Amino acid sequence: MTVVSVSMPEELLERIDTFADDHGYTGRSEVIREAGRNLLGEFEDARLEDRELMAVVTVLFDYETTSVEERMMHLRHEHDDLVASNFHSHVGNHYCMELFILDGDLEEISTFVGKIRATRDTVSVDYSVMPVEDFARNLG
């Protein structure tokens, strides 16, 4: 197995080590391998391929981190054909939430979510994906 070096904040490393201990993993490498497999597998769902999809992406970040807000605005404009709606709200005393409603295919949504996740200083990124026809069927 190849050995790699990864930089991460000390707090995250401590959380990974605690998680590994609490859940019976052999160590942090096993946790990181599983997280990588899960991340790569998220958009490999054959049921989502070749279908029009809706996605909701929620991003939480510290409002003092203006670079995140600027990046969200840039991505919103860069993917104007994908972003059906965008909402910004203040949450608590120090946070902002950016909500994106997307309408597109699996590759477009995957690319957008990947760019959001790659944005430094986000607190959390959460999303859900659903085929448009399934959503319409659930409304009726």
N, CA, C and O atoms as CSV, one atom per row, in Angstrom:
chain,resi,resn,atom,element,x,y,z
A,1,MET,N,N,0.844,-1.164,0.000
A,1,MET,CA,C,0.000,0.000,0.000
A,1,MET,C,C,0.896,1.236,0.000
A,1,MET,O,O,1.907,1.275,0.702
A,2,THR,N,N,0.526,2.240,-0.784
A,2,THR,CA,C,1.280,3.478,-0.882
A,2,THR,C,C,1.045,4.342,0.343
A,2,THR,O,O,-0.082,4.442,0.829
A,3,VAL,N,N,2.100,4.965,0.842
A,3,VAL,CA,C,2.001,5.886,1.977
A,3,VAL,C,C,1.962,7.306,1.428
A,3,VAL,O,O,2.776,7.671,0.580
A,4,VAL,N,N,1.009,8.110,1.915
A,4,VAL,CA,C,0.894,9.506,1.487
A,4,VAL,C,C,0.964,10.410,2.705
A,4,VAL,O,O,0.703,9.982,3.830
A,5,SER,N,N,1.312,11.641,2.469
A,5,SER,CA,C,1.356,12.653,3.521
A,5,SER,C,C,0.230,13.639,3.267
A,5,SER,O,O,0.061,14.128,2.151
A,6,VAL,N,N,-0.540,13.930,4.313
A,6,VAL,CA,C,-1.680,14.833,4.181
A,6,VAL,C,C,-1.586,15.896,5.265
A,6,VAL,O,O,-1.331,15.578,6.427
A,7,SER,N,N,-1.788,17.156,4.894
A,7,SER,CA,C,-1.808,18.235,5.875
A,7,SER,C,C,-3.234,18.475,6.326
A,7,SER,O,O,-4.152,18.504,5.507
A,8,MET,N,N,-3.426,18.647,7.633
A,8,MET,CA,C,-4.745,18.962,8.168
A,8,MET,C,C,-4.567,19.634,9.513
A,8,MET,O,O,-3.542,19.476,10.175
A,9,PRO,N,N,-5.590,20.393,9.909
A,9,PRO,CA,C,-5.499,21.053,11.215
A,9,PRO,C,C,-5.415,20.018,12.346
A,9,PRO,O,O,-6.003,18.940,12.258
A,10,GLU,N,N,-4.691,20.356,13.385
A,10,GLU,CA,C,-4.509,19.459,14.531
A,10,GLU,C,C,-5.851,19.020,15.121
A,10,GLU,O,O,-6.011,17.861,15.502
A,11,GLU,N,N,-6.809,19.936,15.196
A,11,GLU,CA,C,-8.128,19.617,15.754
A,11,GLU,C,C,-8.817,18.504,14.951
A,11,GLU,O,O,-9.429,17.606,15.529
A,12,LEU,N,N,-8.714,18.569,13.621
A,12,LEU,CA,C,-9.317,17.540,12.780
A,12,LEU,C,C,-8.626,16.195,12.995
A,12,LEU,O,O,-9.290,15.163,13.081
A,13,LEU,N,N,-7.318,16.203,13.082
A,13,LEU,CA,C,-6.571,14.975,13.322
A,13,LEU,C,C,-6.963,14.359,14.662
A,13,LEU,O,O,-7.119,13.142,14.763
A,14,GLU,N,N,-7.121,15.180,15.675
A,14,GLU,CA,C,-7.547,14.677,16.991
A,14,GLU,C,C,-8.941,14.068,16.909
A,14,GLU,O,O,-9.203,13.025,17.510
A,15,ARG,N,N,-9.834,14.715,16.168
A,15,ARG,CA,C,-11.198,14.177,16.009
A,15,ARG,C,C,-11.180,12.842,15.269
A,15,ARG,O,O,-11.928,11.929,15.619
A,16,ILE,N,N,-10.331,12.725,14.251
A,16,ILE,CA,C,-10.214,11.466,13.501
A,16,ILE,C,C,-9.675,10.369,14.409
A,16,ILE,O,O,-10.186,9.249,14.388
A,17,ASP,N,N,-8.654,10.667,15.203
A,17,ASP,CA,C,-8.093,9.679,16.119
A,17,ASP,C,C,-9.125,9.227,17.151
A,17,ASP,O,O,-9.232,8.036,17.444
A,18,THR,N,N,-9.878,10.167,17.697
A,18,THR,CA,C,-10.924,9.836,18.668
A,18,THR,C,C,-11.998,8.980,18.012
A,18,THR,O,O,-12.465,8.003,18.597
A,19,PHE,N,N,-12.388,9.349,16.796
A,19,PHE,CA,C,-13.394,8.581,16.057
A,19,PHE,C,C,-12.909,7.153,15.834
A,19,PHE,O,O,-13.659,6.196,16.024
A,20,ALA,N,N,-11.658,7.020,15.432
A,20,ALA,CA,C,-11.089,5.690,15.183
A,20,ALA,C,C,-11.132,4.849,16.458
A,20,ALA,O,O,-11.527,3.684,16.418
A,21,ASP,N,N,-10.735,5.423,17.568
A,21,ASP,CA,C,-10.746,4.703,18.841
A,21,ASP,C,C,-12.167,4.327,19.261
A,21,ASP,O,O,-12.421,3.198,19.681
A,22,ASP,N,N,-13.085,5.282,19.143
A,22,ASP,CA,C,-14.462,5.067,19.588
A,22,ASP,C,C,-15.221,4.053,18.738
A,22,ASP,O,O,-16.155,3.413,19.220
A,23,HIS,N,N,-14.820,3.904,17.464
A,23,HIS,CA,C,-15.573,3.049,16.551
A,23,HIS,C,C,-14.819,1.786,16.131
A,23,HIS,O,O,-15.246,1.090,15.209
A,24,GLY,N,N,-13.718,1.489,16.790
A,24,GLY,CA,C,-13.031,0.228,16.558
A,24,GLY,C,C,-12.180,0.150,15.303
A,24,GLY,O,O,-11.870,-0.949,14.842
A,25,TYR,N,N,-11.798,1.283,14.741
A,25,TYR,CA,C,-10.898,1.269,13.594
A,25,TYR,C,C,-9.482,0.951,14.073
A,25,TYR,O,O,-9.140,1.197,15.230
A,26,THR,N,N,-8.674,0.409,13.186
A,26,THR,CA,C,-7.300,0.079,13.554
A,26,THR,C,C,-6.427,1.324,13.655
A,26,THR,O,O,-5.346,1.277,14.243
A,27,GLY,N,N,-6.881,2.425,13.093
A,27,GLY,CA,C,-6.127,3.678,13.169
A,27,GLY,C,C,-6.686,4.703,12.216
A,27,GLY,O,O,-7.675,4.461,11.523
A,28,ARG,N,N,-6.044,5.845,12.189
A,28,ARG,CA,C,-6.519,6.963,11.358
A,28,ARG,C,C,-6.472,6.640,9.873
A,28,ARG,O,O,-7.316,7.121,9.117
A,29,SER,N,N,-5.517,5.845,9.440
A,29,SER,CA,C,-5.432,5.499,8.010
A,29,SER,C,C,-6.697,4.789,7.548
A,29,SER,O,O,-7.202,5.057,6.458
A,30,GLU,N,N,-7.205,3.890,8.371
A,30,GLU,CA,C,-8.419,3.168,8.003
A,30,GLU,C,C,-9.614,4.126,7.905
A,30,GLU,O,O,-10.454,3.983,7.016
A,31,VAL,N,N,-9.687,5.095,8.812
A,31,VAL,CA,C,-10.767,6.090,8.768
A,31,VAL,C,C,-10.658,6.917,7.488
A,31,VAL,O,O,-11.659,7.143,6.807
A,32,ILE,N,N,-9.463,7.362,7.164
A,32,ILE,CA,C,-9.249,8.186,5.970
A,32,ILE,C,C,-9.555,7.391,4.705
A,32,ILE,O,O,-10.166,7.929,3.781
A,33,ARG,N,N,-9.146,6.118,4.639
A,33,ARG,CA,C,-9.458,5.289,3.473
A,33,ARG,C,C,-10.964,5.148,3.285
A,33,ARG,O,O,-11.469,5.276,2.169
A,34,GLU,N,N,-11.685,4.883,4.385
A,34,GLU,CA,C,-13.136,4.738,4.277
A,34,GLU,C,C,-13.792,6.054,3.858
A,34,GLU,O,O,-14.704,6.061,3.032
A,35,ALA,N,N,-13.332,7.153,4.421
A,35,ALA,CA,C,-13.888,8.463,4.049
A,35,ALA,C,C,-13.648,8.743,2.561
A,35,ALA,O,O,-14.527,9.262,1.873
A,36,GLY,N,N,-12.465,8.400,2.078
A,36,GLY,CA,C,-12.163,8.591,0.654
A,36,GLY,C,C,-13.052,7.751,-0.237
A,36,GLY,O,O,-13.567,8.241,-1.242
A,37,ARG,N,N,-13.240,6.482,0.122
A,37,ARG,CA,C,-14.131,5.612,-0.662
A,37,ARG,C,C,-15.558,6.149,-0.670
A,37,ARG,O,O,-16.224,6.151,-1.705
A,38,ASN,N,N,-16.023,6.605,0.498
A,38,ASN,CA,C,-17.383,7.151,0.575
A,38,ASN,C,C,-17.531,8.410,-0.262
A,38,ASN,O,O,-18.528,8.578,-0.964
A,39,LEU,N,N,-16.547,9.295,-0.192
A,39,LEU,CA,C,-16.604,10.538,-0.965
A,39,LEU,C,C,-16.627,10.240,-2.458
A,39,LEU,O,O,-17.430,10.814,-3.194
A,40,LEU,N,N,-15.756,9.352,-2.905
A,40,LEU,CA,C,-15.695,9.023,-4.332
A,40,LEU,C,C,-16.949,8.290,-4.798
A,40,LEU,O,O,-17.352,8.428,-5.953
A,41,GLY,N,N,-17.564,7.521,-3.922
A,41,GLY,CA,C,-18.743,6.752,-4.288
A,41,GLY,C,C,-20.048,7.521,-4.253
A,41,GLY,O,O,-21.062,7.038,-4.757
A,42,GLU,N,N,-20.042,8.708,-3.668
A,42,GLU,CA,C,-21.277,9.475,-3.514
A,42,GLU,C,C,-22.013,9.694,-4.823
A,42,GLU,O,O,-23.238,9.575,-4.872
A,43,PHE,N,N,-21.297,10.008,-5.866
A,43,PHE,CA,C,-21.937,10.326,-7.128
A,43,PHE,C,C,-21.797,9.200,-8.149
A,43,PHE,O,O,-21.888,9.439,-9.353
A,44,GLU,N,N,-21.580,7.990,-7.679
A,44,GLU,CA,C,-21.484,6.844,-8.574
A,44,GLU,C,C,-22.754,6.007,-8.531
A,44,GLU,O,O,-22.718,4.816,-8.842
A,45,ASP,N,N,-23.854,6.601,-8.158
A,45,ASP,CA,C,-25.140,5.922,-8.065
A,45,ASP,C,C,-25.746,5.832,-9.463
A,45,ASP,O,O,-26.130,6.849,-10.041
A,46,ALA,N,N,-25.833,4.623,-10.003
A,46,ALA,CA,C,-26.340,4.420,-11.362
A,46,ALA,C,C,-27.771,4.921,-11.520
A,46,ALA,O,O,-28.181,5.272,-12.627
A,47,ARG,N,N,-28.533,4.959,-10.431
A,47,ARG,CA,C,-29.921,5.435,-10.505
A,47,ARG,C,C,-30.001,6.930,-10.829
A,47,ARG,O,O,-31.057,7.425,-11.223
A,48,LEU,N,N,-28.883,7.648,-10.663
A,48,LEU,CA,C,-28.875,9.083,-10.906
A,48,LEU,C,C,-28.312,9.461,-12.279
A,48,LEU,O,O,-28.434,10.608,-12.708
A,49,GLU,N,N,-27.700,8.503,-12.959
A,49,GLU,CA,C,-27.075,8.797,-14.246
A,49,GLU,C,C,-28.128,9.029,-15.328
A,49,GLU,O,O,-29.194,8.413,-15.329
A,50,ASP,N,N,-27.799,9.925,-16.238
A,50,ASP,CA,C,-28.646,10.227,-17.396
A,50,ASP,C,C,-30.056,10.666,-17.003
A,50,ASP,O,O,-31.022,10.336,-17.692
A,51,ARG,N,N,-30.178,11.398,-15.916
A,51,ARG,CA,C,-31.473,11.909,-15.465
A,51,ARG,C,C,-31.324,13.369,-15.088
A,51,ARG,O,O,-30.247,13.817,-14.694
A,52,GLU,N,N,-32.416,14.103,-15.212
A,52,GLU,CA,C,-32.421,15.484,-14.740
A,52,GLU,C,C,-32.582,15.437,-13.230
A,52,GLU,O,O,-33.491,14.790,-12.711
A,53,LEU,N,N,-31.683,16.134,-12.526
A,53,LEU,CA,C,-31.644,16.069,-11.072
A,53,LEU,C,C,-31.875,17.432,-10.436
A,53,LEU,O,O,-31.588,18.475,-11.024
A,54,MET,N,N,-32.394,17.391,-9.234
A,54,MET,CA,C,-32.487,18.560,-8.367
A,54,MET,C,C,-31.549,18.314,-7.202
A,54,MET,O,O,-31.433,17.183,-6.731
A,55,ALA,N,N,-30.887,19.339,-6.735
A,55,ALA,CA,C,-30.023,19.205,-5.565
A,55,ALA,C,C,-30.189,20.428,-4.682
A,55,ALA,O,O,-30.434,21.537,-5.157
A,56,VAL,N,N,-30.049,20.198,-3.395
A,56,VAL,CA,C,-30.023,21.272,-2.413
A,56,VAL,C,C,-28.661,21.195,-1.739
A,56,VAL,O,O,-28.290,20.155,-1.195
A,57,VAL,N,N,-27.918,22.295,-1.774
A,57,VAL,CA,C,-26.593,22.349,-1.169
A,57,VAL,C,C,-26.609,23.441,-0.108
A,57,VAL,O,O,-26.963,24.585,-0.390
A,58,THR,N,N,-26.225,23.083,1.109
A,58,THR,CA,C,-26.198,24.025,2.221
A,58,THR,C,C,-24.761,24.171,2.699
A,58,THR,O,O,-24.087,23.183,2.990
A,59,VAL,N,N,-24.303,25.412,2.776
A,59,VAL,CA,C,-22.933,25.700,3.199
A,59,VAL,C,C,-22.994,26.606,4.423
A,59,VAL,O,O,-23.700,27.614,4.421
A,60,LEU,N,N,-22.258,26.248,5.460
A,60,LEU,CA,C,-22.176,27.069,6.665
A,60,LEU,C,C,-20.744,27.555,6.807
A,60,LEU,O,O,-19.797,26.783,6.658
A,61,PHE,N,N,-20.593,28.852,7.100
A,61,PHE,CA,C,-19.258,29.404,7.280
A,61,PHE,C,C,-19.310,30.583,8.233
A,61,PHE,O,O,-20.362,31.189,8.435
A,62,ASP,N,N,-18.163,30.901,8.814
A,62,ASP,CA,C,-18.033,32.033,9.729
A,62,ASP,C,C,-18.148,33.317,8.918
A,62,ASP,O,O,-17.467,33.477,7.905
A,63,TYR,N,N,-19.007,34.230,9.360
A,63,TYR,CA,C,-19.232,35.445,8.576
A,63,TYR,C,C,-18.003,36.328,8.477
A,63,TYR,O,O,-17.924,37.170,7.583
A,64,GLU,N,N,-17.050,36.158,9.365
A,64,GLU,CA,C,-15.825,36.960,9.297
A,64,GLU,C,C,-14.867,36.453,8.227
A,64,GLU,O,O,-13.867,37.106,7.928
A,65,THR,N,N,-15.164,35.298,7.652
A,65,THR,CA,C,-14.329,34.731,6.595
A,65,THR,C,C,-14.892,35.180,5.254
A,65,THR,O,O,-15.592,34.426,4.579
A,66,THR,N,N,-14.583,36.397,4.879
A,66,THR,CA,C,-15.166,36.972,3.661
A,66,THR,C,C,-14.741,36.233,2.404
A,66,THR,O,O,-15.447,36.284,1.396
A,67,SER,N,N,-13.612,35.551,2.437
A,67,SER,CA,C,-13.170,34.827,1.246
A,67,SER,C,C,-14.157,33.716,0.881
A,67,SER,O,O,-14.328,33.412,-0.300
A,68,VAL,N,N,-14.809,33.103,1.878
A,68,VAL,CA,C,-15.788,32.049,1.593
A,68,VAL,C,C,-17.001,32.662,0.910
A,68,VAL,O,O,-17.481,32.130,-0.091
A,69,GLU,N,N,-17.494,33.758,1.431
A,69,GLU,CA,C,-18.658,34.406,0.831
A,69,GLU,C,C,-18.357,34.853,-0.593
A,69,GLU,O,O,-19.203,34.716,-1.476
A,70,GLU,N,N,-17.174,35.380,-0.821
A,70,GLU,CA,C,-16.774,35.780,-2.171
A,70,GLU,C,C,-16.708,34.571,-3.096
A,70,GLU,O,O,-17.116,34.648,-4.255
A,71,ARG,N,N,-16.193,33.456,-2.584
A,71,ARG,CA,C,-16.104,32.230,-3.392
A,71,ARG,C,C,-17.500,31.705,-3.734
A,71,ARG,O,O,-17.729,31.242,-4.851
A,72,MET,N,N,-18.435,31.773,-2.777
A,72,MET,CA,C,-19.804,31.332,-3.029
A,72,MET,C,C,-20.439,32.175,-4.140
A,72,MET,O,O,-21.113,31.644,-5.023
A,73,MET,N,N,-20.218,33.491,-4.086
A,73,MET,CA,C,-20.764,34.372,-5.112
A,73,MET,C,C,-20.144,34.063,-6.472
A,73,MET,O,O,-20.838,34.061,-7.489
A,74,HIS,N,N,-18.846,33.805,-6.488
A,74,HIS,CA,C,-18.162,33.477,-7.740
A,74,HIS,C,C,-18.721,32.172,-8.326
A,74,HIS,O,O,-19.002,32.100,-9.522
A,75,LEU,N,N,-18.881,31.143,-7.484
A,75,LEU,CA,C,-19.411,29.864,-7.965
A,75,LEU,C,C,-20.845,30.012,-8.455
A,75,LEU,O,O,-21.241,29.384,-9.437
A,76,ARG,N,N,-21.617,30.841,-7.771
A,76,ARG,CA,C,-23.010,31.093,-8.169
A,76,ARG,C,C,-23.050,31.641,-9.599
A,76,ARG,O,O,-23.880,31.219,-10.405
A,77,HIS,N,N,-22.165,32.569,-9.908
A,77,HIS,CA,C,-22.132,33.171,-11.251
A,77,HIS,C,C,-21.482,32.241,-12.271
A,77,HIS,O,O,-21.920,32.172,-13.420
A,78,GLU,N,N,-20.449,31.533,-11.856
A,78,GLU,CA,C,-19.761,30.599,-12.752
A,78,GLU,C,C,-20.700,29.476,-13.216
A,78,GLU,O,O,-20.573,28.978,-14.335
A,79,HIS,N,N,-21.634,29.085,-12.356
A,79,HIS,CA,C,-22.555,27.982,-12.654
A,79,HIS,C,C,-23.995,28.486,-12.755
A,79,HIS,O,O,-24.930,27.844,-12.275
A,80,ASP,N,N,-24.148,29.630,-13.380
A,80,ASP,CA,C,-25.461,30.271,-13.489
A,80,ASP,C,C,-26.495,29.374,-14.171
A,80,ASP,O,O,-27.678,29.436,-13.836
A,81,ASP,N,N,-26.069,28.549,-15.115
A,81,ASP,CA,C,-26.993,27.649,-15.811
A,81,ASP,C,C,-27.439,26.480,-14.932
A,81,ASP,O,O,-28.454,25.849,-15.227
A,82,LEU,N,N,-26.715,26.184,-13.878
A,82,LEU,CA,C,-27.020,25.089,-12.960
A,82,LEU,C,C,-27.795,25.562,-11.733
A,82,LEU,O,O,-28.674,24.854,-11.242
A,83,VAL,N,N,-27.474,26.752,-11.239
A,83,VAL,CA,C,-28.068,27.267,-10.005
A,83,VAL,C,C,-29.435,27.865,-10.309
A,83,VAL,O,O,-29.548,28.927,-10.920
A,84,ALA,N,N,-30.477,27.151,-9.862
A,84,ALA,CA,C,-31.849,27.628,-10.070
A,84,ALA,C,C,-32.196,28.718,-9.057
A,84,ALA,O,O,-32.972,29.626,-9.359
A,85,SER,N,N,-31.625,28.629,-7.863
A,85,SER,CA,C,-31.902,29.607,-6.818
A,85,SER,C,C,-30.762,29.604,-5.814
A,85,SER,O,O,-30.053,28.609,-5.661
A,86,ASN,N,N,-30.597,30.721,-5.139
A,86,ASN,CA,C,-29.529,30.883,-4.151
A,86,ASN,C,C,-30.049,31.779,-3.040
A,86,ASN,O,O,-30.700,32.789,-3.306
A,87,PHE,N,N,-29.767,31.417,-1.804
A,87,PHE,CA,C,-30.270,32.145,-0.645
A,87,PHE,C,C,-29.145,32.286,0.366
A,87,PHE,O,O,-28.429,31.324,0.639
A,88,HIS,N,N,-28.988,33.469,0.915
A,88,HIS,CA,C,-27.964,33.741,1.931
A,88,HIS,C,C,-28.673,34.176,3.201
A,88,HIS,O,O,-29.588,34.998,3.156
A,89,SER,N,N,-28.253,33.627,4.332
A,89,SER,CA,C,-28.887,33.983,5.603
A,89,SER,C,C,-27.850,34.007,6.714
A,89,SER,O,O,-26.850,33.290,6.669
A,90,HIS,N,N,-28.107,34.844,7.713
A,90,HIS,CA,C,-27.262,34.893,8.902
A,90,HIS,C,C,-27.809,33.887,9.906
A,90,HIS,O,O,-29.018,33.820,10.133
A,91,VAL,N,N,-26.916,33.104,10.507
A,91,VAL,CA,C,-27.305,32.049,11.435
A,91,VAL,C,C,-26.508,32.231,12.724
A,91,VAL,O,O,-25.278,32.200,12.700
A,92,GLY,N,N,-27.187,32.417,13.833
A,92,GLY,CA,C,-26.490,32.618,15.097
A,92,GLY,C,C,-25.703,33.909,15.084
A,92,GLY,O,O,-25.984,34.818,14.303
A,93,ASN,N,N,-24.722,33.980,15.950
A,93,ASN,CA,C,-23.952,35.225,16.102
A,93,ASN,C,C,-22.792,35.368,15.137
A,93,ASN,O,O,-22.354,36.484,14.855
A,94,HIS,N,N,-22.283,34.243,14.621
A,94,HIS,CA,C,-21.047,34.339,13.834
A,94,HIS,C,C,-21.075,33.605,12.515
A,94,HIS,O,O,-20.036,33.467,11.870
A,95,TYR,N,N,-22.233,33.128,12.093
A,95,TYR,CA,C,-22.239,32.281,10.912
A,95,TYR,C,C,-23.172,32.782,9.820
A,95,TYR,O,O,-24.133,33.511,10.066
A,96,CYS,N,N,-22.850,32.363,8.616
A,96,CYS,CA,C,-23.707,32.590,7.466
A,96,CYS,C,C,-24.009,31.237,6.850
A,96,CYS,O,O,-23.203,30.308,6.906
A,97,MET,N,N,-25.191,31.155,6.261
A,97,MET,CA,C,-25.573,29.947,5.542
A,97,MET,C,C,-25.853,30.341,4.108
A,97,MET,O,O,-26.559,31.313,3.841
A,98,GLU,N,N,-25.299,29.586,3.199
A,98,GLU,CA,C,-25.545,29.763,1.775
A,98,GLU,C,C,-26.304,28.526,1.321
A,98,GLU,O,O,-25.852,27.402,1.537
A,99,LEU,N,N,-27.449,28.729,0.698
A,99,LEU,CA,C,-28.280,27.621,0.223
A,99,LEU,C,C,-28.387,27.723,-1.291
A,99,LEU,O,O,-28.759,28.767,-1.826
A,100,PHE,N,N,-28.059,26.634,-1.976
A,100,PHE,CA,C,-28.148,26.588,-3.427
A,100,PHE,C,C,-29.169,25.530,-3.830
A,100,PHE,O,O,-29.156,24.419,-3.300
A,101,ILE,N,N,-30.048,25.872,-4.761
A,101,ILE,CA,C,-30.945,24.910,-5.387
A,101,ILE,C,C,-30.401,24.711,-6.799
A,101,ILE,O,O,-30.281,25.666,-7.566
A,102,LEU,N,N,-30.074,23.468,-7.135
A,102,LEU,CA,C,-29.463,23.162,-8.429
A,102,LEU,C,C,-30.418,22.339,-9.279
A,102,LEU,O,O,-31.212,21.555,-8.761
A,103,ASP,N,N,-30.330,22.527,-10.578
A,103,ASP,CA,C,-31.120,21.759,-11.544
A,103,ASP,C,C,-30.185,21.403,-12.690
A,103,ASP,O,O,-29.824,22.262,-13.495
A,104,GLY,N,N,-29.789,20.114,-12.764
A,104,GLY,CA,C,-28.844,19.714,-13.796
A,104,GLY,C,C,-28.615,18.222,-13.780
A,104,GLY,O,O,-29.408,17.466,-13.218
A,105,ASP,N,N,-27.521,17.799,-14.404
A,105,ASP,CA,C,-27.214,16.372,-14.435
A,105,ASP,C,C,-26.174,16.036,-13.365
A,105,ASP,O,O,-25.647,16.918,-12.687
A,106,LEU,N,N,-25.898,14.756,-13.233
A,106,LEU,CA,C,-25.021,14.257,-12.180
A,106,LEU,C,C,-23.629,14.866,-12.237
A,106,LEU,O,O,-23.077,15.258,-11.209
A,107,GLU,N,N,-23.063,14.947,-13.429
A,107,GLU,CA,C,-21.712,15.491,-13.565
A,107,GLU,C,C,-21.648,16.956,-13.160
A,107,GLU,O,O,-20.718,17.368,-12.466
A,108,GLU,N,N,-22.635,17.752,-13.590
A,108,GLU,CA,C,-22.656,19.170,-13.236
A,108,GLU,C,C,-22.789,19.374,-11.723
A,108,GLU,O,O,-22.082,20.187,-11.129
A,109,ILE,N,N,-23.700,18.628,-11.122
A,109,ILE,CA,C,-23.925,18.762,-9.682
A,109,ILE,C,C,-22.701,18.299,-8.911
A,109,ILE,O,O,-22.297,18.943,-7.942
A,110,SER,N,N,-22.108,17.190,-9.330
A,110,SER,CA,C,-20.909,16.668,-8.680
A,110,SER,C,C,-19.772,17.684,-8.737
A,110,SER,O,O,-19.074,17.895,-7.745
A,111,THR,N,N,-19.589,18.305,-9.882
A,111,THR,CA,C,-18.541,19.315,-10.043
A,111,THR,C,C,-18.784,20.500,-9.115
A,111,THR,O,O,-17.858,20.982,-8.462
A,112,PHE,N,N,-20.031,20.970,-9.058
A,112,PHE,CA,C,-20.375,22.109,-8.215
A,112,PHE,C,C,-20.123,21.781,-6.742
A,112,PHE,O,O,-19.477,22.557,-6.037
A,113,VAL,N,N,-20.629,20.639,-6.274
A,113,VAL,CA,C,-20.447,20.248,-4.869
A,113,VAL,C,C,-18.960,20.084,-4.559
A,113,VAL,O,O,-18.512,20.466,-3.478
A,114,GLY,N,N,-18.198,19.529,-5.482
A,114,GLY,CA,C,-16.757,19.386,-5.290
A,114,GLY,C,C,-16.071,20.725,-5.104
A,114,GLY,O,O,-15.185,20.861,-4.260
A,115,LYS,N,N,-16.472,21.707,-5.882
A,115,LYS,CA,C,-15.876,23.043,-5.750
A,115,LYS,C,C,-16.262,23.691,-4.424
A,115,LYS,O,O,-15.455,24.381,-3.803
A,116,ILE,N,N,-17.490,23.465,-4.000
A,116,ILE,CA,C,-17.923,23.999,-2.699
A,116,ILE,C,C,-17.091,23.343,-1.588
A,116,ILE,O,O,-16.575,24.029,-0.705
A,117,ARG,N,N,-16.966,22.022,-1.641
A,117,ARG,CA,C,-16.209,21.301,-0.613
A,117,ARG,C,C,-14.745,21.704,-0.592
A,117,ARG,O,O,-14.114,21.686,0.465
A,118,ALA,N,N,-14.207,22.062,-1.727
A,118,ALA,CA,C,-12.800,22.444,-1.809
A,118,ALA,C,C,-12.560,23.866,-1.318
A,118,ALA,O,O,-11.411,24.295,-1.214
A,119,THR,N,N,-13.614,24.597,-1.017
A,119,THR,CA,C,-13.479,25.970,-0.541
A,119,THR,C,C,-12.961,25.960,0.896
A,119,THR,O,O,-13.568,25.355,1.779
A,120,ARG,N,N,-11.851,26.623,1.117
A,120,ARG,CA,C,-11.255,26.679,2.451
A,120,ARG,C,C,-12.156,27.437,3.409
A,120,ARG,O,O,-12.878,28.354,3.018
A,121,ASP,N,N,-12.101,27.041,4.654
A,121,ASP,CA,C,-12.760,27.731,5.773
A,121,ASP,C,C,-14.269,27.562,5.837
A,121,ASP,O,O,-14.932,28.305,6.561
A,122,THR,N,N,-14.835,26.609,5.102
A,122,THR,CA,C,-16.255,26.312,5.317
A,122,THR,C,C,-16.358,25.481,6.589
A,122,THR,O,O,-15.472,24.679,6.886
A,123,VAL,N,N,-17.443,25.674,7.341
A,123,VAL,CA,C,-17.663,24.911,8.567
A,123,VAL,C,C,-18.303,23.574,8.212
A,123,VAL,O,O,-17.909,22.532,8.737
A,124,SER,N,N,-19.292,23.606,7.317
A,124,SER,CA,C,-19.923,22.366,6.875
A,124,SER,C,C,-20.529,22.550,5.496
A,124,SER,O,O,-20.913,23.652,5.104
A,125,VAL,N,N,-20.603,21.444,4.773
A,125,VAL,CA,C,-21.248,21.392,3.464
A,125,VAL,C,C,-22.151,20.163,3.484
A,125,VAL,O,O,-21.691,19.052,3.746
A,126,ASP,N,N,-23.423,20.363,3.210
A,126,ASP,CA,C,-24.377,19.262,3.191
A,126,ASP,C,C,-25.191,19.381,1.910
A,126,ASP,O,O,-25.409,20.487,1.415
A,127,TYR,N,N,-25.639,18.256,1.371
A,127,TYR,CA,C,-26.423,18.305,0.148
A,127,TYR,C,C,-27.301,17.077,0.030
A,127,TYR,O,O,-27.062,16.056,0.675
A,128,SER,N,N,-28.315,17.191,-0.799
A,128,SER,CA,C,-29.135,16.036,-1.170
A,128,SER,C,C,-29.442,16.151,-2.654
A,128,SER,O,O,-29.528,17.252,-3.199
A,129,VAL,N,N,-29.606,14.997,-3.305
A,129,VAL,CA,C,-29.858,14.938,-4.744
A,129,VAL,C,C,-31.068,14.051,-4.980
A,129,VAL,O,O,-31.226,13.011,-4.342
A,130,MET,N,N,-31.932,14.483,-5.919
A,130,MET,CA,C,-33.133,13.704,-6.229
A,130,MET,C,C,-33.479,13.904,-7.700
A,130,MET,O,O,-33.409,15.025,-8.204
A,131,PRO,N,N,-33.854,12.824,-8.396
A,131,PRO,CA,C,-34.320,12.992,-9.778
A,131,PRO,C,C,-35.566,13.880,-9.812
A,131,PRO,O,O,-36.455,13.737,-8.973
A,132,VAL,N,N,-35.628,14.780,-10.767
A,132,VAL,CA,C,-36.738,15.723,-10.870
A,132,VAL,C,C,-38.070,14.994,-10.977
A,132,VAL,O,O,-39.045,15.396,-10.342
A,133,GLU,N,N,-38.127,13.917,-11.779
A,133,GLU,CA,C,-39.411,13.217,-11.936
A,133,GLU,C,C,-39.851,12.558,-10.633
A,133,GLU,O,O,-41.052,12.443,-10.389
A,134,ASP,N,N,-38.912,12.120,-9.783
A,134,ASP,CA,C,-39.286,11.565,-8.475
A,134,ASP,C,C,-39.875,12.649,-7.591
A,134,ASP,O,O,-40.846,12.417,-6.871
A,135,PHE,N,N,-39.285,13.836,-7.650
A,135,PHE,CA,C,-39.788,14.956,-6.853
A,135,PHE,C,C,-41.209,15.319,-7.307
A,135,PHE,O,O,-42.103,15.512,-6.484
A,136,ALA,N,N,-41.401,15.406,-8.623
A,136,ALA,CA,C,-42.717,15.758,-9.157
A,136,ALA,C,C,-43.757,14.695,-8.786
A,136,ALA,O,O,-44.900,15.029,-8.473
A,137,ARG,N,N,-43.368,13.435,-8.819
A,137,ARG,CA,C,-44.279,12.344,-8.469
A,137,ARG,C,C,-44.683,12.430,-6.993
A,137,ARG,O,O,-45.832,12.152,-6.651
A,138,ASN,N,N,-43.748,12.812,-6.120
A,138,ASN,CA,C,-44.041,12.937,-4.693
A,138,ASN,C,C,-44.961,14.103,-4.385
A,138,ASN,O,O,-45.629,14.111,-3.351
A,139,LEU,N,N,-45.002,15.096,-5.280
A,139,LEU,CA,C,-45.902,16.237,-5.074
A,139,LEU,C,C,-47.347,15.869,-5.395
A,139,LEU,O,O,-48.272,16.427,-4.805
A,140,GLY,N,N,-47.550,14.933,-6.330
A,140,GLY,CA,C,-48.883,14.599,-6.792
A,140,GLY,C,C,-49.488,13.549,-5.973
A,140,GLY,O,O,-50.623,13.144,-6.228
